[in-house]
Amino acid sequence: MNLFLQILLLLRCVAAIGPAETVLGVTAANLVQEVTSSKYFTELIIKSRTEEPEECSQRVKLSRERARINGVEQGVQPTVTLGAALLIFALVGIFAAGIAQAFQMVRKHVFHDADNLDTAFDAGGKVSIGLTATTIVSQWTWSATLLQSSTVASKYGISGPYWYAGGATIQIIIFSILSIMLKTRAPGAKTFLQVIKARFGKRTHLVFCTFAFFTNLIVMMSLTIAGTAVLNSLVDGLSPEAAAMLLAAVIGGYTLIGGLGATFYVSYFNTMLIFILIIMLVTEVFYNPFGNPENPFGSAEAVYDFISCWKSEEGEAGNQDGSYLTFYSSGGLIFGIVNIVGNFGTVFCDQAYWQSSVAAKPLQGVWGFIFGGLTWFAIPFTLATTMGLAYLGLSSAQGFPMLSDEDVTKGLAAPLVAQKLLGATGEYAMLFLILMAVMSTGSAEVIAVSSIIIYDVYQTYLCPFRPTLKDGQCILCQKFLRGKATGSDLCDCPSCYSCYACKEDIDRRRKCKSIVKPHYTCPVHAEYKEYQEQLLNYKNWCIIFTTFLSIPLCLFCWGVNLNLAWSFYFTGILISSSVVPIALSILWARATATGLISGVVGGCLCGLGCWLYYASTFPGGLSAATFVENTGREIPMLLGNLVSISGGAVFSIVVTFCTRWHMTKEDEEAEWEKTRDIDNPLHPWIQVYKGELNLEDGENFHDRPPLELVIKKFRAAKLTSIFAAIAFTLIFVVLWPGSMLSFDIMGFSGFNTWTIISRGWAMVAAVFIIVLPLFQEVRAVQRQLKKNKEENEQGTSSSIPLTAIPSSPSHTTTNGTINNNNNNSSRIVRSNTDSSQNKQVYLLKGVSRAVDCVLQRIGKK
């Protein structure tokens, strides 16, 4: 019957016009498209089956009639000139570079730690809750977040934005557990791969390095696909090659200047601008404050009227009765499952999120991830609910889809709505949104890749400082740190925070105005400091290399016509097998190298095999012509994701029990001591933690409290993270969607409540993420300036306290307290010796150590 009506409609239209004429604004070339629009078109409100049928409102009928007279529109028109786009890129790049330089000045003149490698990758290790949260929001707001979320809204209706937001929020909150465990059991680690190397050795380390690089590759691929798609759709005359080069230049410029800290500062402004633009778009759709005649909405009721008279496509979406206002959507549910599985991989295996954990103190990191996840939820939930549903409403208003299926998969629903409702203002708003998202996430990925190259490739394999260093040995003197030797065979290297020779080096270099700084002269730390400066310079080249590598990656994706949805679904298949093994590496002492390798490799291969096998059963199989289409279908992607993550979990746990069935408490303690030995002797982790642990400065850099004390101090943070993870997982995955199944199709009352929740969440999140980070960072700078002023008045240095170095492994301080560095539970104390006596002791000790070093080398020769 439907086919008969379509044929009659076609014959009527052909009889009414000539080849070049139009009927009601639609050309003959568009007649086939007009006929196919009947699969979306309806003149009855799609309501619950228990309610009486009702015709569409008069508002909908009048709008469609005007569209018939004036002609329908389709596609995004590139109206932003190339010159204007280049100016925007230049201004944004200059602004970001200025913020990065400001961060460098703050670290140099306020915190006095700008010129060291660790600050480039951990921003000082004391980032506040607010700044951690805003960085998580910025890093997790991919350009795909802004585009793909609206795409799923246009396909599945209200369930799409929810599953996108809820399915990607729980990973961030659950990650807070790994964050506190990393800071407790491996507080000196800068990458999660260092933990794997310390516990499981070279082979396992290389396997996980490979998957970490795969993760960063896929994230950059998603960024470039979405970024170039929007730029080419909005900017007239901009080629993909130029778009890729512009994005690379903006990302690399400020990242090179400021390192990770610059990304924190720039992320704050990026996130602030993103929320401002989202609120602007929400206001236009739901309130139409300026009475824009092109805007058919202006209230939640108007949006509801148009959406309720527009059917979803039968088949793939699987929405009940074709309604976009229902949670009974098989396609939406499948997307939600794939979204949850895939995002576990992109969070747990992405060094960028571990980097944010490293940059914050334990408690601040936990709350930063929790607040960051809840704040980020507002972006896809509110933006997609607004822009995705507005796209459906605009299509319903003219009785014809405003985008082709291909353009929808490219993520152009949100740019189209912005262009239609706000004109040039909306175009520039979307341009800024995408640029901010690409900048913040891209810079985080560049830093993540660079940190892996520096810490896990170059420093570990290519150019290690001590190639013959064994586990448990000091990297400075190669003596054992504790437990494996006694007397003179134990390391007694002082902390550089209590080294007078290091203080003299720093003062001399700080006073030097030349570009070439004087060499370090400290007999203990000089050689390692020179090595760290070499790594710092190498870091810059890594950032440049990684940034420019994104250009050919972008062009490859564009050349093979990879769409956003395909890359989004594929992510979980490739990397989600590493989720459980990575978690076990920091949570489970019994985990073994064989178990982890079996899980990550076996799960990935099983997932890929199931995905390709199921895709091959569709017409065309895996031929070149149909490969992307068949492998991108939802069921093969769902199967591949589920098999990958579950296979990784099963293989890693089963093989671990097969290879290590029993483990004593002493074995567990020894296992975690391996990870606690990960440290930088120039900036030991105990210096960052001494405030929380109520510790005083130790004589040796490796003096540290026992693991039990650290666990006890951070027990509250651990319990908070576990409770938050369980509670919000239940809320977002079970309780909230389950409650939405209590009714099949929303009426206006339910829809209005739903949109109020989305708008309210965005408003609260915007206030939080704009006010709290700024307040906390200003307070931190003020406290540090006050501290610096007090120390200057007292004539002492804030960062290098003067502490005497006794000459025996078991030290007795001037106040009579015993500090034996072979006893991990000893209390770290501060000497009360006069500073002039300290200088003499340090000089004598330094000369003695230098002579010993020379004699040892002569003896070896």
Order of alpha helices (4+ residues) and beta strands (2+ residues): alpha-beta-beta-alpha-alpha-alpha-alpha-alpha-alpha-alpha-alpha-alpha-alpha-alpha-alpha-alpha-alpha-alpha-alpha-alpha-alpha-alpha-alpha-alpha-alpha-alpha-alpha-alpha-alpha-alpha-alpha-alpha-alpha-beta-beta-alpha
